[in-house]
Amino acid sequence: MRKRPEIDEWHDEIQKTLADPSVVVELPDGGRGYYRQGVLPTRYGTCYLFVVVRWNGALGDVATAFPTDEIKPFVRIVRMSK
């Protein structure tokens, strides 16, 4: 059984978001939030795919991923694409 079967259908979209995010933020709980628009099916409109990664040194674990139309509260911006 897979750890997070609810996000299996977005494997490619999660990979694209992590590889080339629009925005990366440091979250209040210490994780990082990766956002990218335009990777989800058209039924999600202009929503971002939001991927939360919990890091332990150089190793990361995808905690969750879901569509959102807003940037969630964060501590600081780590990266923003031009």
DAKAMO-V804652 format. One record per pair of residues at least 12 apart in sequence whose C-alpha atoms are under 7 Angstrom apart, sorted by the first residue. I is the first residue (numbers start at 0). J is the second residue. D is the distance in whole Angstrom. If there is no record, write none. Layout:
[[I/J/D] [I/J/D]]
//
This chain:
[[6/64/7] [12/38/6] [12/39/7] [13/50/7] [16/33/7] [16/34/7] [16/35/5] [17/33/6] [20/33/6] [20/34/6] [20/35/5] [21/34/6] [21/35/5] [21/79/6] [21/80/5] [22/34/5] [22/35/7] [22/78/6] [22/79/4] [22/80/6] [23/76/6] [23/77/5] [23/78/5] [23/79/6] [24/73/6] [24/75/6] [24/76/4] [24/77/5] [24/78/7] [25/73/6] [25/74/5] [25/75/5] [25/76/6] [25/77/6] [26/73/5] [26/74/6] [27/73/6] [27/74/6] [30/51/7] [30/52/6] [30/53/5] [30/54/6] [31/51/6] [31/52/5] [31/53/7] [32/49/7] [32/50/6] [32/51/5] [32/52/6] [33/49/6] [33/50/5] [33/51/6] [34/47/6] [34/48/6] [34/49/5] [34/50/7] [35/47/5] [35/48/5] [35/49/7] [36/48/6] [46/66/6] [46/67/5] [46/68/5] [47/66/6] [47/67/5] [47/68/6] [48/64/7] [48/65/6] [48/66/5] [48/67/6] [49/64/5] [49/65/5] [49/66/6] [49/67/7] [50/63/6] [50/64/4] [50/65/7] [51/63/5] [51/64/6]]
//
